[in-house]
Amino acid sequence: MEKRGTISAPMAKLFFRYAAMNAGKSTALLQVAHNYEERGHRVRLYTAAVDDRYGHGLVTSRLGPQREAQEFTSETDFLTDHQADAGVACILIDEAQFLSKVQVWALHELAHLRHVPVICYGLRTDFQGELFPGSAALLGLADEMDEMRTICDCGRRATMNMRVDANNRKVTEGAQVEIGGNARYRAVCGRCFRS
Ligand SMILES: [Zn+2]
């Protein structure tokens, strides 16, 4: 058993930064990538293959900048990817709500056994207030979590994602992920979500 104070490997953590829609998650991810690269480090970026709002394999900030990212699907093996190219200083994952539980455990292993920090950005809940699978696993396993704040139209903090139809009316039924990605969403507070 190792004695306290003798651990030589740097401490790496699994982070979960969650928010409602449009809180600037992708912008924050791109900023972190930039900060690493400015100091001469390489990062690996992933985004979910299901998210085709802006085209495949791109992390896109609504404020403008975008860059290419590796897409992940339910088949992606993050440990094998890392073995193939271990020289990255940080792994950044956008749309992390779409990770599977097994994948979140793999990311936890990357942080704690391979010493690579992993920062996941994603939604906490879907339009029915249910946790996404990736978010549920991250809420259980992340070493550090923080909520990125965004504001409802009424001025309160937005915590929910309301799916709305073409007439801006709340939609309560349907699949968690709409195929084609044409669903519209509003980030709202708990009260506006219920009204
Ligand atoms: Zn509100």
py3Dmol code that shows the C-alpha trace and the ligand (Angstrom):
import py3Dmol

protein = """\
ATOM      1  CA  MET A   1       0.000   0.000   0.000  1.00  0.00           C
ATOM      2  CA  GLU A   2       1.254   3.441  -0.835  1.00  0.00           C
ATOM      3  CA  LYS A   3       1.894   5.787   2.023  1.00  0.00           C
ATOM      4  CA  ARG A   4       0.203   9.156   2.063  1.00  0.00           C
ATOM      5  CA  GLY A   5       2.264  11.764   0.315  1.00  0.00           C
ATOM      6  CA  THR A   6       4.210   9.343  -1.853  1.00  0.00           C
ATOM      7  CA  ILE A   7       1.879   9.324  -4.855  1.00  0.00           C
ATOM      8  CA  SER A   8       3.918  10.708  -7.730  1.00  0.00           C
ATOM      9  CA  ALA A   9       1.367  10.733 -10.569  1.00  0.00           C
ATOM     10  CA  PRO A  10      -0.386  14.047 -11.106  1.00  0.00           C
ATOM     11  CA  MET A  11      -3.958  14.235  -9.947  1.00  0.00           C
ATOM     12  CA  ALA A  12      -6.413  14.108 -12.814  1.00  0.00           C
ATOM     13  CA  LYS A  13     -10.150  14.361 -12.442  1.00  0.00           C
ATOM     14  CA  LEU A  14     -13.381  13.675 -14.251  1.00  0.00           C
ATOM     15  CA  PHE A  15     -15.367  16.900 -14.510  1.00  0.00           C
ATOM     16  CA  PHE A  16     -19.020  17.405 -15.427  1.00  0.00           C
ATOM     17  CA  ARG A  17     -20.115  20.891 -16.417  1.00  0.00           C
ATOM     18  CA  TYR A  18     -23.840  20.786 -16.979  1.00  0.00           C
ATOM     19  CA  ALA A  19     -26.442  23.302 -17.942  1.00  0.00           C
ATOM     20  CA  ALA A  20     -29.685  23.871 -19.767  1.00  0.00           C
ATOM     21  CA  MET A  21     -29.686  24.575 -23.501  1.00  0.00           C
ATOM     22  CA  ASN A  22     -27.799  27.567 -24.846  1.00  0.00           C
ATOM     23  CA  ALA A  23     -25.759  28.234 -21.716  1.00  0.00           C
ATOM     24  CA  GLY A  24     -22.525  28.488 -23.682  1.00  0.00           C
ATOM     25  CA  LYS A  25     -21.191  24.985 -23.031  1.00  0.00           C
ATOM     26  CA  SER A  26     -19.502  24.642 -26.425  1.00  0.00           C
ATOM     27  CA  THR A  27     -17.998  28.108 -26.137  1.00  0.00           C
ATOM     28  CA  ALA A  28     -16.541  27.196 -22.754  1.00  0.00           C
ATOM     29  CA  LEU A  29     -15.150  23.932 -24.149  1.00  0.00           C
ATOM     30  CA  LEU A  30     -13.426  25.728 -27.010  1.00  0.00           C
ATOM     31  CA  GLN A  31     -11.933  28.217 -24.569  1.00  0.00           C
ATOM     32  CA  VAL A  32     -10.461  25.421 -22.430  1.00  0.00           C
ATOM     33  CA  ALA A  33      -9.007  23.782 -25.573  1.00  0.00           C
ATOM     34  CA  HIS A  34      -7.455  27.093 -26.540  1.00  0.00           C
ATOM     35  CA  ASN A  35      -5.953  27.562 -23.076  1.00  0.00           C
ATOM     36  CA  TYR A  36      -4.239  24.161 -23.207  1.00  0.00           C
ATOM     37  CA  GLU A  37      -2.933  24.692 -26.736  1.00  0.00           C
ATOM     38  CA  GLU A  38      -1.631  28.138 -25.917  1.00  0.00           C
ATOM     39  CA  ARG A  39       0.642  26.444 -23.397  1.00  0.00           C
ATOM     40  CA  GLY A  40       1.832  23.928 -25.998  1.00  0.00           C
ATOM     41  CA  HIS A  41      -0.383  20.995 -24.986  1.00  0.00           C
ATOM     42  CA  ARG A  42      -2.530  18.851 -27.226  1.00  0.00           C
ATOM     43  CA  VAL A  43      -6.162  18.115 -26.447  1.00  0.00           C
ATOM     44  CA  ARG A  44      -8.655  15.652 -27.885  1.00  0.00           C
ATOM     45  CA  LEU A  45     -12.165  16.887 -28.646  1.00  0.00           C
ATOM     46  CA  TYR A  46     -15.237  14.723 -28.970  1.00  0.00           C
ATOM     47  CA  THR A  47     -18.817  15.503 -29.808  1.00  0.00           C
ATOM     48  CA  ALA A  48     -21.859  13.260 -30.155  1.00  0.00           C
ATOM     49  CA  ALA A  49     -22.652  11.876 -33.593  1.00  0.00           C
ATOM     50  CA  VAL A  50     -26.360  12.459 -32.952  1.00  0.00           C
ATOM     51  CA  ASP A  51     -25.954  16.191 -32.837  1.00  0.00           C
ATOM     52  CA  ASP A  52     -26.265  17.430 -36.384  1.00  0.00           C
ATOM     53  CA  ARG A  53     -27.383  20.951 -35.709  1.00  0.00           C
ATOM     54  CA  TYR A  54     -24.300  22.334 -37.403  1.00  0.00           C
ATOM     55  CA  GLY A  55     -22.944  19.397 -39.386  1.00  0.00           C
ATOM     56  CA  HIS A  56     -21.032  16.357 -38.295  1.00  0.00           C
ATOM     57  CA  GLY A  57     -17.979  16.364 -36.130  1.00  0.00           C
ATOM     58  CA  LEU A  58     -17.891  20.028 -35.208  1.00  0.00           C
ATOM     59  CA  VAL A  59     -17.985  21.747 -31.857  1.00  0.00           C
ATOM     60  CA  THR A  60     -19.709  25.000 -32.657  1.00  0.00           C
ATOM     61  CA  SER A  61     -20.152  27.997 -30.463  1.00  0.00           C
ATOM     62  CA  ARG A  62     -23.206  30.089 -31.211  1.00  0.00           C
ATOM     63  CA  LEU A  63     -20.879  33.065 -30.867  1.00  0.00           C
ATOM     64  CA  GLY A  64     -18.947  32.002 -33.928  1.00  0.00           C
ATOM     65  CA  PRO A  65     -15.856  29.874 -33.534  1.00  0.00           C
ATOM     66  CA  GLN A  66     -16.033  26.210 -34.378  1.00  0.00           C
ATOM     67  CA  ARG A  67     -13.589  23.394 -34.783  1.00  0.00           C
ATOM     68  CA  GLU A  68     -13.457  19.777 -35.768  1.00  0.00           C
ATOM     69  CA  ALA A  69     -14.000  17.085 -33.191  1.00  0.00           C
ATOM     70  CA  GLN A  70     -14.015  13.317 -33.215  1.00  0.00           C
ATOM     71  CA  GLU A  71     -17.562  12.037 -33.128  1.00  0.00           C
ATOM     72  CA  PHE A  72     -18.548   9.518 -30.510  1.00  0.00           C
ATOM     73  CA  THR A  73     -21.314   6.962 -30.830  1.00  0.00           C
ATOM     74  CA  SER A  74     -22.435   4.225 -28.459  1.00  0.00           C
ATOM     75  CA  GLU A  75     -19.641   2.110 -30.040  1.00  0.00           C
ATOM     76  CA  THR A  76     -16.786   4.492 -29.229  1.00  0.00           C
ATOM     77  CA  ASP A  77     -14.119   3.001 -26.961  1.00  0.00           C
ATOM     78  CA  PHE A  78     -12.388   5.928 -25.281  1.00  0.00           C
ATOM     79  CA  LEU A  79      -9.700   3.710 -23.720  1.00  0.00           C
ATOM     80  CA  THR A  80      -8.638   2.286 -27.100  1.00  0.00           C
ATOM     81  CA  ASP A  81      -8.670   5.769 -28.633  1.00  0.00           C
ATOM     82  CA  HIS A  82      -6.392   6.961 -25.871  1.00  0.00           C
ATOM     83  CA  GLN A  83      -4.018   4.020 -26.232  1.00  0.00           C
ATOM     84  CA  ALA A  84      -3.665   4.804 -29.934  1.00  0.00           C
ATOM     85  CA  ASP A  85      -2.639   8.387 -29.166  1.00  0.00           C
ATOM     86  CA  ALA A  86      -1.712   8.908 -25.534  1.00  0.00           C
ATOM     87  CA  GLY A  87       0.017  12.255 -25.919  1.00  0.00           C
ATOM     88  CA  VAL A  88      -2.936  14.453 -25.046  1.00  0.00           C
ATOM     89  CA  ALA A  89      -3.059  16.656 -21.976  1.00  0.00           C
ATOM     90  CA  CYS A  90      -6.844  16.773 -21.686  1.00  0.00           C
ATOM     91  CA  ILE A  91      -9.943  15.152 -23.152  1.00  0.00           C
ATOM     92  CA  LEU A  92     -12.908  17.435 -23.798  1.00  0.00           C
ATOM     93  CA  ILE A  93     -16.361  16.044 -24.531  1.00  0.00           C
ATOM     94  CA  ASP A  94     -19.300  18.051 -25.823  1.00  0.00           C
ATOM     95  CA  GLU A  95     -22.899  16.750 -25.733  1.00  0.00           C
ATOM     96  CA  ALA A  96     -21.835  14.411 -22.941  1.00  0.00           C
ATOM     97  CA  GLN A  97     -25.457  13.633 -22.076  1.00  0.00           C
ATOM     98  CA  PHE A  98     -25.321  11.096 -24.925  1.00  0.00           C
ATOM     99  CA  LEU A  99     -22.527   9.009 -23.352  1.00  0.00           C
ATOM    100  CA  SER A 100     -23.429   5.553 -22.074  1.00  0.00           C
ATOM    101  CA  LYS A 101     -22.801   4.469 -18.515  1.00  0.00           C
ATOM    102  CA  VAL A 102     -19.993   2.165 -19.715  1.00  0.00           C
ATOM    103  CA  GLN A 103     -18.351   5.074 -21.524  1.00  0.00           C
ATOM    104  CA  VAL A 104     -18.501   7.290 -18.433  1.00  0.00           C
ATOM    105  CA  TRP A 105     -16.773   4.529 -16.454  1.00  0.00           C
ATOM    106  CA  ALA A 106     -14.083   4.446 -19.184  1.00  0.00           C
ATOM    107  CA  LEU A 107     -13.601   8.202 -18.849  1.00  0.00           C
ATOM    108  CA  HIS A 108     -13.357   7.770 -15.073  1.00  0.00           C
ATOM    109  CA  GLU A 109     -10.589   5.218 -15.706  1.00  0.00           C
ATOM    110  CA  LEU A 110      -8.779   7.632 -18.019  1.00  0.00           C
ATOM    111  CA  ALA A 111      -8.763  10.255 -15.274  1.00  0.00           C
ATOM    112  CA  HIS A 112      -7.827   8.041 -12.359  1.00  0.00           C
ATOM    113  CA  LEU A 113      -5.648   5.286 -13.841  1.00  0.00           C
ATOM    114  CA  ARG A 114      -4.207   7.024 -16.933  1.00  0.00           C
ATOM    115  CA  HIS A 115      -3.985  10.464 -15.317  1.00  0.00           C
ATOM    116  CA  VAL A 116      -5.696  12.416 -18.099  1.00  0.00           C
ATOM    117  CA  PRO A 117      -8.178  15.076 -17.047  1.00  0.00           C
ATOM    118  CA  VAL A 118     -11.548  14.606 -18.732  1.00  0.00           C
ATOM    119  CA  ILE A 119     -13.981  17.509 -18.945  1.00  0.00           C
ATOM    120  CA  CYS A 120     -17.536  16.716 -20.014  1.00  0.00           C
ATOM    121  CA  TYR A 121     -20.088  19.344 -21.044  1.00  0.00           C
ATOM    122  CA  GLY A 122     -23.725  18.423 -21.344  1.00  0.00           C
ATOM    123  CA  LEU A 123     -27.361  18.829 -20.499  1.00  0.00           C
ATOM    124  CA  ARG A 124     -28.603  17.532 -17.193  1.00  0.00           C
ATOM    125  CA  THR A 125     -32.172  16.630 -18.163  1.00  0.00           C
ATOM    126  CA  ASP A 126     -34.340  16.174 -21.239  1.00  0.00           C
ATOM    127  CA  PHE A 127     -37.583  17.968 -22.195  1.00  0.00           C
ATOM    128  CA  GLN A 128     -39.524  15.761 -19.765  1.00  0.00           C
ATOM    129  CA  GLY A 129     -37.235  16.520 -16.847  1.00  0.00           C
ATOM    130  CA  GLU A 130     -35.577  13.081 -16.999  1.00  0.00           C
ATOM    131  CA  LEU A 131     -31.825  12.610 -16.681  1.00  0.00           C
ATOM    132  CA  PHE A 132     -30.022  11.627 -19.850  1.00  0.00           C
ATOM    133  CA  PRO A 133     -28.050   8.355 -19.464  1.00  0.00           C
ATOM    134  CA  GLY A 134     -24.691  10.104 -19.731  1.00  0.00           C
ATOM    135  CA  SER A 135     -25.720  12.814 -17.300  1.00  0.00           C
ATOM    136  CA  ALA A 136     -26.977  10.280 -14.764  1.00  0.00           C
ATOM    137  CA  ALA A 137     -23.646   8.416 -14.882  1.00  0.00           C
ATOM    138  CA  LEU A 138     -21.652  11.644 -14.698  1.00  0.00           C
ATOM    139  CA  LEU A 139     -23.656  12.904 -11.722  1.00  0.00           C
ATOM    140  CA  GLY A 140     -22.665   9.670 -10.005  1.00  0.00           C
ATOM    141  CA  LEU A 141     -19.011   9.464 -11.023  1.00  0.00           C
ATOM    142  CA  ALA A 142     -17.653  12.957 -11.670  1.00  0.00           C
ATOM    143  CA  ASP A 143     -15.079  14.190  -9.177  1.00  0.00           C
ATOM    144  CA  GLU A 144     -16.161  17.764  -9.721  1.00  0.00           C
ATOM    145  CA  MET A 145     -19.392  19.184 -11.036  1.00  0.00           C
ATOM    146  CA  ASP A 146     -20.536  22.651 -11.702  1.00  0.00           C
ATOM    147  CA  GLU A 147     -23.593  24.194 -13.201  1.00  0.00           C
ATOM    148  CA  MET A 148     -23.181  26.719 -15.976  1.00  0.00           C
ATOM    149  CA  ARG A 149     -25.857  29.313 -15.406  1.00  0.00           C
ATOM    150  CA  THR A 150     -28.296  30.646 -17.907  1.00  0.00           C
ATOM    151  CA  ILE A 151     -31.389  32.792 -17.505  1.00  0.00           C
ATOM    152  CA  CYS A 152     -35.058  32.134 -18.279  1.00  0.00           C
ATOM    153  CA  ASP A 153     -37.043  34.810 -20.151  1.00  0.00           C
ATOM    154  CA  CYS A 154     -38.671  35.707 -16.806  1.00  0.00           C
ATOM    155  CA  GLY A 155     -35.292  36.483 -15.260  1.00  0.00           C
ATOM    156  CA  ARG A 156     -34.990  33.430 -13.016  1.00  0.00           C
ATOM    157  CA  ARG A 157     -32.263  30.862 -13.430  1.00  0.00           C
ATOM    158  CA  ALA A 158     -33.063  28.400 -16.229  1.00  0.00           C
ATOM    159  CA  THR A 159     -32.712  24.790 -15.156  1.00  0.00           C
ATOM    160  CA  MET A 160     -35.082  22.973 -17.541  1.00  0.00           C
ATOM    161  CA  ASN A 161     -35.217  22.358 -21.278  1.00  0.00           C
ATOM    162  CA  MET A 162     -38.674  22.876 -22.708  1.00  0.00           C
ATOM    163  CA  ARG A 163     -39.376  21.390 -26.144  1.00  0.00           C
ATOM    164  CA  VAL A 164     -41.675  23.655 -28.115  1.00  0.00           C
ATOM    165  CA  ASP A 165     -43.576  23.280 -31.360  1.00  0.00           C
ATOM    166  CA  ALA A 166     -43.664  25.666 -34.311  1.00  0.00           C
ATOM    167  CA  ASN A 167     -46.160  27.844 -32.391  1.00  0.00           C
ATOM    168  CA  ASN A 168     -43.889  28.000 -29.342  1.00  0.00           C
ATOM    169  CA  ARG A 169     -46.225  25.708 -27.381  1.00  0.00           C
ATOM    170  CA  LYS A 170     -44.767  23.233 -24.898  1.00  0.00           C
ATOM    171  CA  VAL A 171     -44.407  19.651 -26.149  1.00  0.00           C
ATOM    172  CA  THR A 172     -44.749  16.972 -23.462  1.00  0.00           C
ATOM    173  CA  GLU A 173     -44.628  13.714 -25.448  1.00  0.00           C
ATOM    174  CA  GLY A 174     -42.081  12.194 -27.787  1.00  0.00           C
ATOM    175  CA  ALA A 175     -38.675  10.557 -27.979  1.00  0.00           C
ATOM    176  CA  GLN A 176     -35.829  11.820 -25.778  1.00  0.00           C
ATOM    177  CA  VAL A 177     -33.844  12.605 -28.904  1.00  0.00           C
ATOM    178  CA  GLU A 178     -35.689  13.673 -32.018  1.00  0.00           C
ATOM    179  CA  ILE A 179     -34.281  12.078 -35.143  1.00  0.00           C
ATOM    180  CA  GLY A 180     -33.219  14.806 -37.495  1.00  0.00           C
ATOM    181  CA  GLY A 181     -32.647  17.256 -34.694  1.00  0.00           C
ATOM    182  CA  ASN A 182     -35.400  19.635 -35.740  1.00  0.00           C
ATOM    183  CA  ALA A 183     -36.923  19.919 -32.293  1.00  0.00           C
ATOM    184  CA  ARG A 184     -36.880  23.400 -30.830  1.00  0.00           C
ATOM    185  CA  TYR A 185     -36.020  24.059 -27.221  1.00  0.00           C
ATOM    186  CA  ARG A 186     -36.147  26.861 -24.698  1.00  0.00           C
ATOM    187  CA  ALA A 187     -34.122  26.964 -21.503  1.00  0.00           C
ATOM    188  CA  VAL A 188     -36.613  27.879 -18.760  1.00  0.00           C
ATOM    189  CA  CYS A 189     -36.908  28.045 -14.984  1.00  0.00           C
ATOM    190  CA  GLY A 190     -38.908  25.493 -13.013  1.00  0.00           C
ATOM    191  CA  ARG A 191     -41.954  27.758 -12.739  1.00  0.00           C
ATOM    192  CA  CYS A 192     -42.147  28.547 -16.454  1.00  0.00           C
ATOM    193  CA  PHE A 193     -41.645  24.853 -17.205  1.00  0.00           C
ATOM    194  CA  ARG A 194     -44.782  24.060 -15.182  1.00  0.00           C
ATOM    195  CA  SER A 195     -46.963  26.880 -16.437  1.00  0.00           C
TER     196      SER A 195
END
"""
ligand_1 = """\
1
ZN
Zn -39.060 31.508 -15.971
"""
view = py3Dmol.view(width=600, height=400)
view.addModel(protein, "pdb")
view.setStyle({"model": 0}, {"cartoon": {"style": "trace"}})
view.addModel(ligand_1, "xyz")
view.setStyle({"model": 1}, {"stick": {}})
view.zoomTo()
view.show()
